Structure formats: C-alpha cells, structure tokens
Amino acid sequence: MIIDMQYAVDNLVKILKTPSPTGNTKTVMDIVENEFKELNVVSYRTKKGALVASIKGENDDVHRTLSAHVDTLGAMVKEIKGNGRLKITQIGGYSWNTIEGEYCVVEASNDKKYSGTILTTKASTHVHGSETSKIERSESSIEIRLDEKVNSKEDVEKLGISVGDFVFLDPRAIVTESGFIKSRHLDDKAGVAAILAVAKYFKDNSLTPKYTTNFFISNYEEVGHGASASIPEKTAEFIAIDMAAPGDGQTSDEFSVTICAKDSSGPYDLELKNRLVEIAKNNNINYKVDIYPYYGSDASAALRAGWEFKHGLIGPGVDASHSHERTHKEAIENTIKLAIKYLLAE
C-alpha cells in the first residue's frame, strides 16, 4: 500500500498555516472543501458549519463515519486596557505559560489584521527583576502587545479592534529533514490531513469501501460539541481520527497510530477497538493501544449527545499536546493505512 505522503504533508502544512480557532473556521473549511472537490468527492456543509464528504460503498444501507476536527486553540480579545495592551480569554483549554512569548495576530472586526506578541504584564527583568519569573501566569497577567503605535484604549479602538475579536496563535509550522512536523494545532489538523489522504487513496486506486463512508470535518471539537449534531443518520460505526498523547505513563509515540481504549469519557467500543487492533496486526501497521486520562473526542461528544453507534478513536502520536506540538510523518502514514484497511474490511 503506497500512500501519497507528500500530498498529506503539503495539505497539513497548508491548513496549519491557515488560522482556525474554534468559532472562526470558514477559511480553512473552504480549503478542505476544495480538496474534496479536487478529489471528486461530494460534500456539503451542516447548519453549524461542519463539512461532510461521502464516498458510496458496496453497502449503502449502513454507513461508517470518520471524523477529524479542523478547529484549534486560540483566544479572543477580552478587554482593551488603558495602556493600549489587550487582555484575552482562552478558546479551548491550555496552560497560559504555553503561549507566553508567542507571536499572534488579532483579526479586527473590520477584517484588518494586526500582529502582536503575548507577554506577561511584568515581562522585563530590567524593570521587574525577580517578579518576571514569580508572577502567576493567568488571564489577569497575560496580555497582547500590539505592533502599532498605541498608548490608550482609544488608540486601539481607532484601529477597529474591539472585545470579541479573534486572536490567532502563530503555528510556526516546520517539516524537518528527519520527518518530524513541528507546529501548533497538529491537534487535529494532522487528523484532517490524514482523512484527505484516505479519500485520495480510494479515488486514485478506484476503490470502493465496504460501506458508504462519510468524512465528518467538525469545527467545534475544542469546546466539546464538535460532532454532537448532523452526523449522517445511517452511521453504524463512528471513528474519530484525533491525536494520541505520548508522555510519561503512556504507550503512544510519535511514529505509530494509536488505538484508544479509554479516555476521560470512558471506554470506547470494545468490539470495534479489538477489530482495529486485528486489522493493524494483520497488515503490519505500527500501532499502540493507549488510555488518555484528560481527553475527549468527537466520538465521545457524539455519544453524549445521544447518537447510537459503535465508537472508536485512532490517531497519530502528538508530543506536548496543547503546547508546542510535534509528530512524525510515520505516525500520520500509519493512521492513514489503518483507516484505509478498516474501510475495506467487513
């Protein structure tokens, strides 16, 4: 099985460099929708802005749905301070210290974009001494320094910036010669790139999946309700393709596809999990089985919303999740291979 990894990586970098915090995903969704069109895969948008693309299977009475989410962590302007700095509120869950020192872009309500840097209110050691390291990183101590001549709230408002404007974190996407991909927002744009590569493999090889297959690209996963609605009604099995979490006490790594047995929402479907393991074993796919204690997926969100189907979770290992993330091409490739073999199997 030969996977077009150049296609997968090129698309990954493209969408990594396209800002898409939860609530502001239309531009990146347009890119993904266009890729499906280029592959001649029919798609449509849901009322909530998610994207559903489908490939008809040998059996159209029962569907399988694979999901990945294109929305990411980010921030919004919470307050314009009297000194021209901006207080922010988080979109998604992350530690404040993971964004300290990061470059960012504020998208004003008038569509103009302004660059800035995320700093603490006591960033200079020459001014604040030891307080720069002692200050607690929190919503009250983190601010944006705009790259504009602003010294007051009025100066900032004249730029068109207002409360509720989105803040994009610089992803700093890099592909190394050794095959690593370093970037913010690999959660879960690596999964979206994998799904596009799966669709391309079926089209390039004129293959038909056993069951009609839907690719559900969600846009509200980071706030907990991404795939809670609008899943195709005939779905009997739903697999989220999302990052695995390597680290101390974990079996996941940056080179394998991980099959999740349980996360914070509880166990995933045992029969489906075991079947995915057998498919990986039988096809010599490098895989791990793992448990994530502080994690939820589109699959678990769907079940909480009342959907009834077997649910699973697979994905590439992403180190330092919700921080300065990294994965390897091999993990994405193994994820693609497992998804393809699953869709071809009974």
C-alpha positions as a Markdown table, in Angstrom:
| # | Residue | x | y | z |
|---|---|---|---|---|
| 1 | Met | 0.0 | 0.0 | 0.0 |
| 2 | Ile | 1.6 | 3.2 | -1.2 |
| 3 | Ile | 0.4 | 6.4 | 0.5 |
| 4 | Asp | 0.9 | 9.8 | -1.1 |
| 5 | Met | 2.6 | 11.3 | 1.9 |
| 6 | Gln | 3.7 | 14.4 | 0.0 |
| 7 | Tyr | 0.0 | 15.1 | -0.6 |
| 8 | Ala | -0.8 | 14.6 | 3.1 |
| 9 | Val | 2.1 | 16.7 | 4.4 |
| 10 | Asp | 1.5 | 19.5 | 1.9 |
| 11 | Asn | -2.1 | 19.7 | 2.9 |
| 12 | Leu | -1.2 | 19.6 | 6.5 |
| 13 | Val | 1.2 | 22.5 | 6.3 |
| 14 | Lys | -1.3 | 24.5 | 4.2 |
| 15 | Ile | -4.1 | 24.1 | 6.8 |
| 16 | Leu | -1.7 | 24.6 | 9.8 |
| 17 | Lys | -0.8 | 28.0 | 8.3 |
| 18 | Thr | -4.4 | 28.9 | 8.0 |
| 19 | Pro | -5.8 | 30.2 | 11.3 |
| 20 | Ser | -8.9 | 28.4 | 12.5 |
| 21 | Pro | -9.6 | 28.8 | 16.2 |
| 22 | Thr | -13.0 | 27.4 | 17.3 |
| 23 | Gly | -15.7 | 29.8 | 16.0 |
| 24 | Asn | -13.6 | 31.1 | 13.1 |
| 25 | Thr | -13.1 | 28.2 | 10.8 |
| 26 | Lys | -14.7 | 29.2 | 7.5 |
| 27 | Thr | -11.5 | 30.0 | 5.6 |
| 28 | Val | -9.8 | 26.7 | 6.5 |
| 29 | Met | -13.0 | 24.8 | 5.9 |
| 30 | Asp | -13.1 | 26.3 | 2.4 |
| 31 | Ile | -9.6 | 24.9 | 1.8 |
| 32 | Val | -10.7 | 21.4 | 2.9 |
| 33 | Glu | -13.9 | 21.5 | 0.9 |
| 34 | Asn | -11.9 | 22.5 | -2.2 |
| 35 | Glu | -9.6 | 19.5 | -1.7 |
| 36 | Phe | -12.6 | 17.1 | -1.6 |
| 37 | Lys | -13.9 | 18.8 | -4.8 |
| 38 | Glu | -10.5 | 18.2 | -6.5 |
| 39 | Leu | -10.7 | 14.6 | -5.5 |
| 40 | Asn | -14.3 | 14.4 | -6.9 |
| 41 | Val | -15.7 | 13.6 | -3.5 |
| 42 | Val | -19.2 | 15.1 | -3.0 |
| 43 | Ser | -19.5 | 17.2 | 0.2 |
| 44 | Tyr | -21.9 | 19.6 | 2.0 |
| 45 | Arg | -22.0 | 22.0 | 4.9 |
| 46 | Thr | -24.1 | 21.5 | 8.0 |
| 47 | Lys | -26.0 | 24.3 | 9.6 |
| 48 | Lys | -23.3 | 24.5 | 12.3 |
| 49 | Gly | -20.6 | 24.9 | 9.6 |
| 50 | Ala | -19.1 | 21.4 | 9.7 |
| 51 | Leu | -18.2 | 19.6 | 6.4 |
| 52 | Val | -19.4 | 16.2 | 5.4 |
| 53 | Ala | -17.9 | 14.4 | 2.4 |
| 54 | Ser | -19.0 | 10.9 | 1.3 |
| 55 | Ile | -17.8 | 8.0 | -0.9 |
| 56 | Lys | -20.6 | 5.5 | -1.7 |
| 57 | Gly | -19.8 | 2.0 | -0.6 |
| 58 | Glu | -20.8 | -1.5 | -1.7 |
| 59 | Asn | -23.4 | -1.3 | 1.0 |
| 60 | Asp | -25.3 | 2.0 | 1.1 |
| 61 | Asp | -27.7 | 0.9 | 3.8 |
| 62 | Val | -25.1 | 1.0 | 6.6 |
| 63 | His | -22.6 | 3.9 | 6.8 |
| 64 | Arg | -19.2 | 4.3 | 8.5 |
| 65 | Thr | -18.1 | 7.8 | 9.5 |
| 66 | Leu | -14.6 | 9.0 | 10.1 |
| 67 | Ser | -14.2 | 12.4 | 11.8 |
| 68 | Ala | -11.4 | 14.9 | 12.4 |
| 69 | His | -11.7 | 18.5 | 13.7 |
| 70 | Val | -10.3 | 21.5 | 12.0 |
| 71 | Asp | -10.9 | 24.0 | 14.8 |
| 72 | Thr | -7.9 | 24.8 | 17.1 |
| 73 | Leu | -7.0 | 26.5 | 20.3 |
| 74 | Gly | -6.9 | 30.3 | 20.2 |
| 75 | Ala | -8.1 | 33.4 | 22.0 |
| 76 | Met | -10.4 | 36.4 | 21.9 |
| 77 | Val | -10.0 | 40.0 | 23.0 |
| 78 | Lys | -11.4 | 40.2 | 26.5 |
| 79 | Glu | -10.6 | 43.8 | 27.3 |
| 80 | Ile | -8.8 | 46.8 | 25.8 |
| 81 | Lys | -6.6 | 48.2 | 28.6 |
| 82 | Gly | -6.0 | 51.9 | 29.2 |
| 83 | Asn | -2.3 | 51.5 | 28.2 |
| 84 | Gly | -3.2 | 50.0 | 24.8 |
| 85 | Arg | -2.5 | 46.4 | 25.7 |
| 86 | Leu | -5.1 | 43.7 | 25.2 |
| 87 | Lys | -6.4 | 41.2 | 27.8 |
| 88 | Ile | -7.5 | 37.9 | 26.3 |
| 89 | Thr | -9.8 | 35.0 | 27.0 |
| 90 | Gln | -8.9 | 31.4 | 26.0 |
| 91 | Ile | -10.6 | 29.4 | 23.3 |
| 92 | Gly | -10.1 | 25.8 | 24.2 |
| 93 | Gly | -8.2 | 24.5 | 27.2 |
| 94 | Tyr | -4.4 | 25.1 | 27.6 |
| 95 | Ser | -2.0 | 26.4 | 30.2 |
| 96 | Trp | -1.2 | 30.1 | 30.0 |
| 97 | Asn | 2.5 | 29.5 | 30.1 |
| 98 | Thr | 2.4 | 27.6 | 26.8 |
| 99 | Ile | 1.5 | 30.8 | 24.9 |
| 100 | Glu | 3.8 | 33.2 | 26.7 |
| 101 | Gly | 6.2 | 34.9 | 24.2 |
| 102 | Glu | 4.2 | 33.7 | 21.2 |
| 103 | Tyr | 3.6 | 35.9 | 18.2 |
| 104 | Cys | 0.0 | 36.4 | 17.3 |
| 105 | Val | -2.4 | 38.1 | 15.0 |
| 106 | Val | -5.6 | 40.0 | 16.1 |
| 107 | Glu | -8.3 | 39.9 | 13.4 |
| 108 | Ala | -10.3 | 43.1 | 14.0 |
| 109 | Ser | -14.0 | 43.4 | 13.4 |
| 110 | Asn | -13.3 | 45.4 | 10.2 |
| 111 | Asp | -11.3 | 42.4 | 8.9 |
| 112 | Lys | -7.9 | 44.1 | 9.3 |
| 113 | Lys | -5.2 | 42.1 | 10.9 |
| 114 | Tyr | -2.7 | 43.3 | 13.4 |
| 115 | Ser | 0.4 | 41.5 | 14.7 |
| 116 | Gly | 1.4 | 41.3 | 18.3 |
| 117 | Thr | 3.2 | 39.4 | 21.0 |
| 118 | Ile | 1.7 | 37.6 | 24.0 |
| 119 | Leu | 3.6 | 38.6 | 27.2 |
| 120 | Thr | 3.1 | 38.8 | 30.9 |
| 121 | Thr | 2.4 | 42.2 | 32.5 |
| 122 | Lys | 5.8 | 42.0 | 34.1 |
| 123 | Ala | 7.9 | 40.8 | 31.1 |
| 124 | Ser | 11.1 | 42.8 | 31.6 |
| 125 | Thr | 13.6 | 41.6 | 34.1 |
| 126 | His | 15.3 | 45.0 | 34.0 |
| 127 | Val | 12.1 | 46.6 | 35.2 |
| 128 | His | 10.6 | 44.0 | 37.4 |
| 129 | Gly | 13.5 | 41.9 | 38.5 |
| 130 | Ser | 12.6 | 38.5 | 40.0 |
| 131 | Glu | 8.9 | 39.3 | 39.6 |
| 132 | Thr | 9.2 | 38.3 | 35.9 |
| 133 | Ser | 9.6 | 34.7 | 37.0 |
| 134 | Lys | 7.4 | 34.7 | 40.1 |
| 135 | Ile | 4.3 | 36.2 | 38.5 |
| 136 | Glu | 1.4 | 33.7 | 38.1 |
| 137 | Arg | 0.5 | 33.1 | 34.5 |
| 138 | Ser | -3.2 | 33.7 | 34.3 |
| 139 | Glu | -5.9 | 35.7 | 32.5 |
| 140 | Ser | -5.1 | 38.7 | 34.6 |
| 141 | Ser | -1.4 | 38.6 | 34.0 |
| 142 | Ile | -1.2 | 37.8 | 30.2 |
| 143 | Glu | -1.7 | 40.5 | 27.6 |
| 144 | Ile | -1.0 | 41.3 | 24.0 |
| 145 | Arg | 1.5 | 44.0 | 23.0 |
| 146 | Leu | 0.3 | 45.2 | 19.6 |
| 147 | Asp | 2.8 | 46.2 | 16.9 |
| 148 | Glu | 1.1 | 49.5 | 16.5 |
| 149 | Lys | 1.6 | 53.0 | 17.9 |
| 150 | Val | -1.0 | 52.7 | 20.6 |
| 151 | Asn | -0.8 | 54.0 | 24.2 |
| 152 | Ser | -4.5 | 54.1 | 25.1 |
| 153 | Lys | -7.8 | 52.3 | 24.8 |
| 154 | Glu | -8.9 | 55.0 | 22.3 |
| 155 | Asp | -5.8 | 54.4 | 20.1 |
| 156 | Val | -6.7 | 50.7 | 19.9 |
| 157 | Glu | -10.3 | 51.3 | 19.1 |
| 158 | Lys | -9.3 | 53.6 | 16.2 |
| 159 | Leu | -7.7 | 50.5 | 14.6 |
| 160 | Gly | -11.1 | 48.8 | 14.6 |
| 161 | Ile | -10.2 | 46.3 | 17.4 |
| 162 | Ser | -12.9 | 45.5 | 19.9 |
| 163 | Val | -13.9 | 43.0 | 22.5 |
| 164 | Gly | -14.7 | 39.6 | 20.9 |
| 165 | Asp | -12.2 | 39.9 | 18.1 |
| 166 | Phe | -10.3 | 36.7 | 17.4 |
| 167 | Val | -6.6 | 36.1 | 18.3 |
| 168 | Phe | -4.6 | 33.7 | 16.1 |
| 169 | Leu | -1.5 | 32.0 | 17.6 |
| 170 | Asp | 1.5 | 31.7 | 15.3 |
| 171 | Pro | 1.7 | 27.9 | 14.4 |
| 172 | Arg | 5.4 | 28.1 | 13.4 |
| 173 | Ala | 4.9 | 25.0 | 11.2 |
| 174 | Ile | 8.1 | 23.3 | 10.2 |
| 175 | Val | 8.8 | 19.9 | 8.4 |
| 176 | Thr | 12.3 | 18.7 | 9.3 |
| 177 | Glu | 14.6 | 16.6 | 7.0 |
| 178 | Ser | 14.2 | 13.8 | 9.6 |
| 179 | Gly | 10.5 | 13.7 | 9.0 |
| 180 | Phe | 9.2 | 15.5 | 12.1 |
| 181 | Ile | 6.5 | 18.0 | 11.8 |
| 182 | Lys | 6.6 | 20.8 | 14.5 |
| 183 | Ser | 3.7 | 23.1 | 14.8 |
| 184 | Arg | 0.9 | 24.3 | 17.0 |
| 185 | His | -2.5 | 22.9 | 16.1 |
| 186 | Leu | -1.4 | 19.4 | 15.0 |
| 187 | Asp | -4.4 | 18.7 | 17.2 |
| 188 | Asp | -6.2 | 18.0 | 15.0 |
| 189 | Lys | -5.1 | 19.2 | 11.6 |
| 190 | Ala | -2.9 | 16.1 | 11.4 |
| 191 | Gly | -6.2 | 14.1 | 11.5 |
| 192 | Val | -7.8 | 16.3 | 8.8 |
| 193 | Ala | -4.7 | 15.7 | 6.5 |
| 194 | Ala | -5.0 | 12.0 | 7.2 |
| 195 | Ile | -8.6 | 11.9 | 6.1 |
| 196 | Leu | -7.8 | 13.8 | 2.9 |
| 197 | Ala | -5.1 | 11.3 | 2.1 |
| 198 | Val | -7.5 | 8.4 | 2.8 |
| 199 | Ala | -10.0 | 9.9 | 0.4 |
| 200 | Lys | -7.3 | 10.4 | -2.2 |
| 201 | Tyr | -6.1 | 6.8 | -1.9 |
| 202 | Phe | -9.6 | 5.5 | -2.7 |
| 203 | Lys | -10.0 | 7.8 | -5.6 |
| 204 | Asp | -6.5 | 7.2 | -7.1 |
| 205 | Asn | -6.9 | 3.4 | -6.9 |
| 206 | Ser | -10.6 | 3.3 | -8.0 |
| 207 | Leu | -11.5 | 1.5 | -4.8 |
| 208 | Thr | -15.0 | 1.2 | -3.2 |
| 209 | Pro | -15.3 | 0.9 | 0.6 |
| 210 | Lys | -17.3 | -1.9 | 2.0 |
| 211 | Tyr | -19.8 | 0.5 | 3.4 |
| 212 | Thr | -20.7 | 4.1 | 2.4 |
| 213 | Thr | -18.1 | 6.2 | 4.1 |
| 214 | Asn | -18.6 | 9.7 | 5.4 |
| 215 | Phe | -15.8 | 12.1 | 6.3 |
| 216 | Phe | -17.0 | 14.5 | 9.0 |
| 217 | Ile | -14.8 | 17.5 | 9.5 |
| 218 | Ser | -16.0 | 19.2 | 12.7 |
| 219 | Asn | -15.5 | 22.7 | 13.8 |
| 220 | Tyr | -16.4 | 22.9 | 17.5 |
| 221 | Glu | -14.4 | 20.0 | 19.0 |
| 222 | Glu | -12.1 | 22.1 | 21.2 |
| 223 | Val | -15.1 | 23.4 | 23.1 |
| 224 | Gly | -16.7 | 20.0 | 23.5 |
| 225 | His | -19.6 | 19.8 | 21.0 |
| 226 | Gly | -18.0 | 19.3 | 17.6 |
| 227 | Ala | -19.7 | 16.1 | 16.4 |
| 228 | Ser | -22.8 | 16.4 | 18.6 |
| 229 | Ala | -25.1 | 17.0 | 15.7 |
| 230 | Ser | -25.6 | 16.4 | 11.9 |
| 231 | Ile | -23.9 | 13.0 | 11.7 |
| 232 | Pro | -25.3 | 11.0 | 8.7 |
| 233 | Glu | -28.2 | 9.1 | 10.0 |
| 234 | Lys | -27.2 | 5.7 | 8.7 |
| 235 | Thr | -23.9 | 5.7 | 10.6 |
| 236 | Ala | -23.4 | 2.4 | 12.4 |
| 237 | Glu | -19.7 | 3.0 | 13.3 |
| 238 | Phe | -18.0 | 6.3 | 14.1 |
| 239 | Ile | -14.3 | 6.7 | 14.4 |
| 240 | Ala | -12.7 | 9.9 | 15.4 |
| 241 | Ile | -9.2 | 10.5 | 14.0 |
| 242 | Asp | -7.5 | 12.7 | 16.5 |
| 243 | Met | -4.1 | 13.0 | 18.1 |
| 244 | Ala | -2.7 | 10.4 | 20.5 |
| 245 | Ala | -0.9 | 11.7 | 23.6 |
| 246 | Pro | 2.6 | 10.4 | 24.2 |
| 247 | Gly | 4.3 | 11.1 | 27.6 |
| 248 | Asp | 5.2 | 9.5 | 30.9 |
| 249 | Gly | 3.0 | 6.5 | 31.6 |
| 250 | Gln | 1.7 | 6.4 | 28.0 |
| 251 | Thr | 2.3 | 3.8 | 25.3 |
| 252 | Ser | 1.7 | 6.2 | 22.4 |
| 253 | Asp | 4.7 | 7.5 | 20.5 |
| 254 | Glu | 5.3 | 9.9 | 17.5 |
| 255 | Phe | 5.7 | 7.1 | 15.0 |
| 256 | Ser | 2.7 | 4.9 | 15.4 |
| 257 | Val | -1.1 | 5.0 | 15.1 |
| 258 | Thr | -2.7 | 4.7 | 18.5 |
| 259 | Ile | -5.9 | 2.9 | 19.1 |
| 260 | Cys | -7.6 | 4.4 | 22.2 |
| 261 | Ala | -9.2 | 2.1 | 24.7 |
| 262 | Lys | -10.5 | 4.7 | 27.1 |
| 263 | Asp | -10.3 | 8.5 | 27.7 |
| 264 | Ser | -11.9 | 10.8 | 30.3 |
| 265 | Ser | -15.4 | 10.0 | 28.8 |
| 266 | Gly | -15.0 | 6.2 | 29.5 |
| 267 | Pro | -14.2 | 3.1 | 27.4 |
| 268 | Tyr | -14.5 | 3.1 | 23.6 |
| 269 | Asp | -16.5 | 0.2 | 22.0 |
| 270 | Leu | -14.6 | -3.0 | 22.8 |
| 271 | Glu | -15.5 | -4.9 | 19.7 |
| 272 | Leu | -14.5 | -2.1 | 17.4 |
| 273 | Lys | -11.3 | -1.5 | 19.3 |
| 274 | Asn | -10.4 | -5.2 | 19.1 |
| 275 | Arg | -11.2 | -5.2 | 15.4 |
| 276 | Leu | -9.0 | -2.2 | 14.7 |
| 277 | Val | -6.1 | -4.0 | 16.6 |
| 278 | Glu | -6.6 | -7.1 | 14.5 |
| 279 | Ile | -6.6 | -5.0 | 11.3 |
| 280 | Ala | -3.3 | -3.3 | 12.3 |
| 281 | Lys | -1.7 | -6.7 | 13.3 |
| 282 | Asn | -2.8 | -8.4 | 10.1 |
| 283 | Asn | -1.5 | -5.6 | 7.9 |
| 284 | Asn | 1.8 | -5.0 | 9.7 |
| 285 | Ile | 0.8 | -1.5 | 10.7 |
| 286 | Asn | 2.8 | 0.0 | 13.5 |
| 287 | Tyr | 0.2 | 0.6 | 16.3 |
| 288 | Lys | -0.2 | 1.2 | 20.0 |
| 289 | Val | -3.1 | 0.9 | 22.4 |
| 290 | Asp | -3.4 | 3.6 | 25.0 |
| 291 | Ile | -5.6 | 5.4 | 27.5 |
| 292 | Tyr | -5.8 | 9.2 | 27.8 |
| 293 | Pro | -6.8 | 10.5 | 31.3 |
| 294 | Tyr | -7.5 | 14.1 | 30.3 |
| 295 | Tyr | -9.0 | 13.8 | 26.9 |
| 296 | Gly | -12.3 | 13.8 | 25.0 |
| 297 | Ser | -13.1 | 13.3 | 21.3 |
| 298 | Asp | -15.7 | 13.9 | 18.7 |
| 299 | Ala | -16.8 | 10.3 | 19.2 |
| 300 | Ser | -17.4 | 10.8 | 22.9 |
| 301 | Ala | -19.2 | 14.1 | 22.2 |
| 302 | Ala | -21.5 | 12.3 | 19.8 |
| 303 | Leu | -22.4 | 9.7 | 22.3 |
| 304 | Arg | -23.1 | 12.3 | 25.0 |
| 305 | Ala | -25.4 | 14.0 | 22.5 |
| 306 | Gly | -27.5 | 10.8 | 22.2 |
| 307 | Trp | -26.1 | 9.2 | 19.0 |
| 308 | Glu | -26.2 | 5.4 | 18.9 |
| 309 | Phe | -23.4 | 3.6 | 17.2 |
| 310 | Lys | -20.1 | 1.9 | 17.9 |
| 311 | His | -17.5 | 4.5 | 18.6 |
| 312 | Gly | -13.7 | 4.4 | 18.2 |
| 313 | Leu | -10.7 | 6.7 | 18.3 |
| 314 | Ile | -7.4 | 6.4 | 16.5 |
| 315 | Gly | -4.7 | 8.9 | 15.6 |
| 316 | Pro | -1.0 | 9.8 | 15.3 |
| 317 | Gly | 1.0 | 10.4 | 18.4 |
| 318 | Val | 1.5 | 14.2 | 19.0 |
| 319 | Asp | 4.1 | 15.1 | 21.6 |
| 320 | Ala | 3.4 | 18.1 | 24.0 |
| 321 | Ser | -0.3 | 18.3 | 23.1 |
| 322 | His | -1.9 | 21.7 | 23.5 |
| 323 | Ser | 1.6 | 23.2 | 23.8 |
| 324 | His | 4.5 | 23.2 | 21.3 |
| 325 | Glu | 3.4 | 20.1 | 19.4 |
| 326 | Arg | 5.3 | 17.6 | 17.3 |
| 327 | Thr | 4.6 | 14.4 | 15.4 |
| 328 | His | 6.3 | 12.4 | 12.6 |
| 329 | Lys | 5.3 | 11.5 | 9.1 |
| 330 | Glu | 5.3 | 7.9 | 10.1 |
| 331 | Ala | 2.6 | 8.3 | 12.7 |
| 332 | Ile | 0.3 | 10.1 | 10.1 |
| 333 | Glu | 1.1 | 7.4 | 7.5 |
| 334 | Asn | 0.2 | 4.6 | 9.9 |
| 335 | Thr | -3.0 | 6.3 | 10.8 |
| 336 | Ile | -3.9 | 6.6 | 7.1 |
| 337 | Lys | -3.1 | 2.9 | 6.5 |
| 338 | Leu | -5.3 | 1.7 | 9.4 |
| 339 | Ala | -8.2 | 3.9 | 8.3 |
| 340 | Ile | -8.0 | 2.5 | 4.7 |
| 341 | Lys | -7.8 | -1.1 | 5.8 |
| 342 | Tyr | -10.7 | -0.6 | 8.2 |
| 343 | Leu | -12.8 | 0.9 | 5.4 |
| 344 | Leu | -12.0 | -2.0 | 3.1 |
| 345 | Ala | -12.8 | -4.7 | 5.7 |
| 346 | Glu | -16.1 | -6.2 | 6.7 |
